[in-house]
Amino acid sequence: MNNLVLTSAQRQHLRRLAHHLKPVVHVGKQGLTNNIYATLDRELSAHELIKIKFVDFQDQKKTMVDELVQESQSELIGIIGNIAILYRQHTDIGQRQVELPV
């Protein structure tokens, strides 16, 4: 998914769509565990656009988000407070849930 280059209009569209979403991945005291990576992959495959909440590690969240983005092959849409928004387009066109503006 690293080949996907999002325009600023597409990023803004994804931020709008993510506004009402609740975080589905919570990074707590344990940090980035295998369970976090598995949950992240499962949620991105199911929903394409997700929020991650950092309960702990607020100071290291940017570094951790960069690692999560690289491992999950997703795109960082934005970080607002302790919430990160990630997007990974589904490889199967028929299963895509998010339509990006051109």
Z-matrix of the N, CA and C atoms (Angstrom, degrees):
N
C 1 1.438
C 2 1.522 1 111.21
N 3 1.310 2 118.01 1 -6.61
C 4 1.448 3 120.26 2 179.26
C 5 1.521 4 111.73 3 -65.13
N 6 1.350 5 118.10 4 -13.93
C 7 1.452 6 121.38 5 178.59
C 8 1.522 7 111.74 6 -76.31
N 9 1.323 8 117.81 7 -17.71
C 10 1.452 9 122.08 8 -179.44
C 11 1.525 10 109.43 9 -73.94
N 12 1.324 11 115.82 10 121.54
C 13 1.459 12 120.83 11 176.89
C 14 1.524 13 106.73 12 -113.42
N 15 1.322 14 115.63 13 116.53
C 16 1.456 15 120.66 14 -177.87
C 17 1.523 16 110.51 15 -92.02
N 18 1.326 17 115.62 16 138.05
C 19 1.458 18 120.36 17 174.77
C 20 1.525 19 108.97 18 -79.77
N 21 1.316 20 116.68 19 167.53
C 22 1.463 21 119.44 20 178.61
C 23 1.529 22 110.72 21 -64.52
N 24 1.329 23 117.86 22 -33.45
C 25 1.469 24 120.95 23 177.54
C 26 1.532 25 110.62 24 -66.41
N 27 1.328 26 117.04 25 -39.39
C 28 1.464 27 120.49 26 178.06
C 29 1.525 28 110.85 27 -67.32
N 30 1.328 29 117.26 28 -40.84
C 31 1.471 30 120.78 29 177.20
C 32 1.527 31 110.76 30 -62.25
N 33 1.323 32 116.42 31 -42.51
C 34 1.462 33 120.40 32 178.85
C 35 1.528 34 110.10 33 -63.52
N 36 1.316 35 117.28 34 -41.56
C 37 1.466 36 122.11 35 177.42
C 38 1.532 37 110.31 36 -60.14
N 39 1.328 38 116.96 37 -44.76
C 40 1.465 39 121.10 38 179.74
C 41 1.529 40 111.30 39 -66.23
N 42 1.326 41 117.86 40 -36.93
C 43 1.472 42 120.72 41 176.32
C 44 1.522 43 110.36 42 -62.32
N 45 1.335 44 115.99 43 -41.47
C 46 1.474 45 119.99 44 177.96
C 47 1.520 46 110.70 45 -62.64
N 48 1.319 47 116.98 46 -44.28
C 49 1.466 48 120.76 47 179.81
C 50 1.525 49 111.33 48 -64.33
N 51 1.319 50 116.87 49 -35.03
C 52 1.465 51 121.26 50 -176.88
C 53 1.523 52 112.66 51 -78.16
N 54 1.315 53 117.51 52 -14.64
C 55 1.462 54 121.05 53 -174.31
C 56 1.529 55 112.59 54 -52.64
N 57 1.320 56 117.75 55 -44.07
C 58 1.468 57 121.11 56 -176.06
C 59 1.535 58 113.46 57 -86.48
N 60 1.324 59 117.63 58 -7.62
C 61 1.465 60 120.49 59 -177.02
C 62 1.526 61 111.91 60 -72.27
N 63 1.310 62 115.84 61 147.28
C 64 1.462 63 122.21 62 173.35
C 65 1.532 64 107.51 63 -95.64
N 66 1.325 65 118.11 64 147.61
C 67 1.469 66 120.03 65 177.08
C 68 1.530 67 111.07 66 -60.75
N 69 1.324 68 116.39 67 134.06
C 70 1.467 69 121.05 68 179.70
C 71 1.523 70 111.92 69 -108.05
N 72 1.327 71 116.63 70 -11.67
C 73 1.460 72 121.74 71 176.29
C 74 1.525 73 106.85 72 -124.77
N 75 1.334 74 115.85 73 130.37
C 76 1.460 75 121.45 74 179.93
C 77 1.523 76 108.91 75 -120.53
N 78 1.323 77 116.44 76 121.06
C 79 1.459 78 121.49 77 177.19
C 80 1.526 79 106.75 78 -97.76
N 81 1.334 80 115.26 79 113.00
C 82 1.459 81 120.72 80 -176.76
C 83 1.511 82 112.44 81 -113.46
N 84 1.313 83 115.30 82 -146.86
C 85 1.468 84 122.28 83 -174.82
C 86 1.523 85 113.44 84 -59.79
N 87 1.321 86 116.94 85 -29.05
C 88 1.465 87 121.01 86 -177.82
C 89 1.529 88 112.43 87 -73.08
N 90 1.329 89 117.16 88 -19.76
C 91 1.464 90 120.14 89 -178.28
C 92 1.522 91 111.57 90 79.71
N 93 1.320 92 116.05 91 -150.54
C 94 1.462 93 121.73 92 -178.08
C 95 1.524 94 109.56 93 -87.64
N 96 1.310 95 115.59 94 95.50
C 97 1.459 96 121.64 95 -179.93
C 98 1.527 97 109.66 96 -97.96
N 99 1.327 98 115.77 97 170.56
C 100 1.470 99 120.07 98 175.19
C 101 1.515 100 110.63 99 -59.50
N 102 1.331 101 116.92 100 -33.93
C 103 1.459 102 121.45 101 178.81
C 104 1.534 103 110.70 102 -64.04
N 105 1.324 104 117.09 103 -38.65
C 106 1.472 105 121.09 104 177.99
C 107 1.525 106 109.66 105 -63.01
N 108 1.336 107 116.79 106 -45.71
C 109 1.466 108 120.39 107 -179.89
C 110 1.532 109 111.43 108 -63.47
N 111 1.327 110 117.01 109 -40.98
C 112 1.467 111 120.94 110 179.36
C 113 1.528 112 110.49 111 -65.36
N 114 1.325 113 116.43 112 -44.19
C 115 1.463 114 120.62 113 178.98
C 116 1.521 115 110.51 114 -64.03
N 117 1.313 116 116.92 115 -42.86
C 118 1.461 117 121.66 116 179.25
C 119 1.525 118 110.87 117 -59.36
N 120 1.324 119 116.94 118 -47.68
C 121 1.463 120 121.05 119 -179.92
C 122 1.527 121 111.12 120 -62.17
N 123 1.329 122 116.44 121 -44.34
C 124 1.468 123 121.45 122 -179.71
C 125 1.535 124 111.00 123 -62.68
N 126 1.322 125 116.83 124 -45.44
C 127 1.467 126 120.72 125 -177.76
C 128 1.531 127 111.78 126 -69.18
N 129 1.327 128 117.68 127 -39.55
C 130 1.466 129 119.95 128 176.70
C 131 1.524 130 111.21 129 -65.05
N 132 1.329 131 117.56 130 -37.81
C 133 1.465 132 120.96 131 177.84
C 134 1.523 133 111.11 132 -66.37
N 135 1.320 134 116.11 133 -35.85
C 136 1.461 135 120.55 134 -177.47
C 137 1.527 136 112.75 135 -81.19
N 138 1.336 137 117.43 136 -37.06
C 139 1.464 138 120.01 137 -170.15
C 140 1.524 139 115.43 138 -120.19
N 141 1.302 140 118.70 139 -16.15
C 142 1.468 141 125.43 140 -177.57
C 143 1.532 142 113.72 141 68.91
N 144 1.317 143 118.26 142 -44.10
C 145 1.464 144 122.93 143 -177.27
C 146 1.524 145 108.41 144 -118.77
N 147 1.336 146 116.64 145 120.28
C 148 1.466 147 119.85 146 -176.36
C 149 1.526 148 111.18 147 -139.01
N 150 1.334 149 113.39 148 164.57
C 151 1.463 150 120.82 149 173.16
C 152 1.518 151 108.91 150 -115.10
N 153 1.329 152 115.10 151 143.60
C 154 1.464 153 122.78 152 175.86
C 155 1.521 154 107.25 153 -119.80
N 156 1.323 155 116.48 154 130.58
C 157 1.463 156 120.75 155 178.43
C 158 1.519 157 109.70 156 -105.79
N 159 1.324 158 115.71 157 133.16
C 160 1.459 159 122.07 158 176.64
C 161 1.518 160 108.24 159 -100.73
N 162 1.343 161 115.74 160 104.31
C 163 1.457 162 121.42 161 179.65
C 164 1.525 163 109.25 162 -76.49
N 165 1.308 164 116.57 163 -41.85
C 166 1.461 165 123.64 164 174.60
C 167 1.527 166 107.37 165 -118.61
N 168 1.299 167 116.76 166 -179.02
C 169 1.472 168 122.74 167 175.37
C 170 1.531 169 113.20 168 65.09
N 171 1.337 170 117.95 169 29.93
C 172 1.459 171 119.45 170 -179.96
C 173 1.530 172 111.82 171 -56.39
N 174 1.334 173 116.78 172 -35.01
C 175 1.466 174 120.02 173 -178.91
C 176 1.526 175 112.61 174 -70.91
N 177 1.326 176 117.21 175 -29.19
C 178 1.469 177 120.97 176 -177.74
C 179 1.524 178 113.08 177 -103.72
N 180 1.327 179 117.59 178 9.65
C 181 1.464 180 118.79 179 -172.30
C 182 1.524 181 113.32 180 -61.59
N 183 1.337 182 118.82 181 -36.25
C 184 1.466 183 120.16 182 -179.23
C 185 1.529 184 110.69 183 -63.26
N 186 1.316 185 116.85 184 -43.67
C 187 1.464 186 121.07 185 177.48
C 188 1.520 187 110.37 186 -63.91
N 189 1.325 188 116.39 187 -42.37
C 190 1.465 189 120.52 188 -179.51
C 191 1.526 190 110.99 189 -67.44
N 192 1.329 191 117.17 190 -39.38
C 193 1.465 192 120.70 191 178.00
C 194 1.522 193 109.85 192 -62.85
N 195 1.326 194 117.50 193 -43.46
C 196 1.466 195 120.51 194 178.30
C 197 1.528 196 110.97 195 -58.25
N 198 1.329 197 116.51 196 -40.96
C 199 1.464 198 120.65 197 178.38
C 200 1.529 199 111.09 198 -66.71
N 201 1.328 200 117.20 199 -42.26
C 202 1.466 201 121.14 200 178.70
C 203 1.525 202 111.01 201 -63.51
N 204 1.325 203 116.95 202 -41.71
C 205 1.466 204 121.52 203 179.13
C 206 1.523 205 110.16 204 -61.98
N 207 1.322 206 116.76 205 -45.58
C 208 1.464 207 120.39 206 -179.19
C 209 1.528 208 111.16 207 -65.65
N 210 1.321 209 117.28 208 -46.29
C 211 1.467 210 120.87 209 -178.11
C 212 1.529 211 112.41 210 -65.59
N 213 1.326 212 116.86 211 -36.39
C 214 1.467 213 120.47 212 -176.40
C 215 1.520 214 112.53 213 -92.11
N 216 1.326 215 117.38 214 -4.11
C 217 1.461 216 123.07 215 -177.17
C 218 1.525 217 110.54 216 53.87
N 219 1.325 218 115.50 217 45.91
C 220 1.457 219 121.55 218 -179.96
C 221 1.525 220 109.68 219 -112.96
N 222 1.307 221 115.80 220 179.55
C 223 1.463 222 122.30 221 178.49
C 224 1.519 223 108.58 222 -113.95
N 225 1.313 224 116.66 223 135.55
C 226 1.456 225 121.41 224 174.19
C 227 1.522 226 107.73 225 -81.28
N 228 1.325 227 115.86 226 120.86
C 229 1.459 228 121.12 227 179.05
C 230 1.522 229 110.21 228 -89.98
N 231 1.319 230 116.16 229 -36.15
C 232 1.456 231 119.14 230 177.77
C 233 1.512 232 111.82 231 175.02
N 234 1.332 233 114.55 232 163.78
C 235 1.461 234 121.61 233 174.08
C 236 1.520 235 106.39 234 -124.87
N 237 1.320 236 115.74 235 124.16
C 238 1.456 237 121.98 236 178.97
C 239 1.519 238 106.99 237 -125.12
N 240 1.318 239 116.65 238 109.47
C 241 1.466 240 120.12 239 -177.34
C 242 1.514 241 109.91 240 63.07
N 243 1.323 242 116.85 241 -121.45
C 244 1.465 243 122.53 242 179.40
C 245 1.524 244 112.26 243 -102.76
N 246 1.322 245 116.76 244 20.17
C 247 1.460 246 122.67 245 -178.91
C 248 1.528 247 109.32 246 -118.06
N 249 1.333 248 116.09 247 130.87
C 250 1.466 249 121.72 248 174.31
C 251 1.523 250 108.20 249 -111.54
N 252 1.318 251 116.52 250 142.06
C 253 1.462 252 122.45 251 177.99
C 254 1.521 253 107.76 252 -111.06
N 255 1.343 254 115.76 253 123.61
C 256 1.464 255 121.40 254 179.65
C 257 1.521 256 110.17 255 -119.90
N 258 1.324 257 115.60 256 149.69
C 259 1.459 258 122.24 257 178.53
C 260 1.520 259 109.02 258 -136.17
N 261 1.330 260 114.94 259 134.89
C 262 1.466 261 120.74 260 172.42
C 263 1.520 262 107.04 261 -139.17
N 264 1.319 263 115.84 262 115.51
C 265 1.454 264 121.29 263 -178.86
C 266 1.524 265 109.76 264 -68.46
N 267 1.327 266 115.71 265 135.35
C 268 1.462 267 120.71 266 179.65
C 269 1.523 268 108.94 267 -67.03
N 270 1.320 269 116.82 268 138.53
C 271 1.466 270 120.46 269 -178.63
C 272 1.523 271 112.23 270 -70.41
N 273 1.331 272 117.44 271 -28.57
C 274 1.464 273 122.46 272 178.30
C 275 1.530 274 108.57 273 -87.85
N 276 1.314 275 116.36 274 112.62
C 277 1.464 276 121.21 275 -176.80
C 278 1.527 277 111.24 276 -56.06
N 279 1.315 278 118.10 277 -37.09
C 280 1.460 279 121.96 278 -179.19
C 281 1.518 280 113.98 279 -67.29
N 282 1.324 281 117.41 280 -19.78
C 283 1.459 282 120.38 281 -178.09
C 284 1.527 283 113.16 282 -104.19
N 285 1.304 284 117.55 283 6.11
C 286 1.467 285 120.28 284 179.46
C 287 1.525 286 109.76 285 -69.98
N 288 1.319 287 115.17 286 133.78
C 289 1.461 288 121.02 287 -179.09
C 290 1.520 289 112.41 288 -104.07
N 291 1.314 290 116.61 289 -22.54
C 292 1.459 291 121.57 290 -177.19
C 293 1.518 292 108.47 291 -108.50
N 294 1.332 293 115.59 292 124.27
C 295 1.457 294 120.29 293 177.41
C 296 1.524 295 108.25 294 -99.74
N 297 1.311 296 115.15 295 121.34
C 298 1.462 297 120.34 296 -179.09
C 299 1.522 298 110.52 297 -89.01
N 300 1.342 299 117.06 298 139.18
C 301 1.464 300 118.68 299 174.07
C 302 1.528 301 109.99 300 -67.50
N 303 1.307 302 115.78 301 151.09
C 304 1.467 303 120.37 302 -177.68
C 305 1.483 304 112.35 303 -79.40
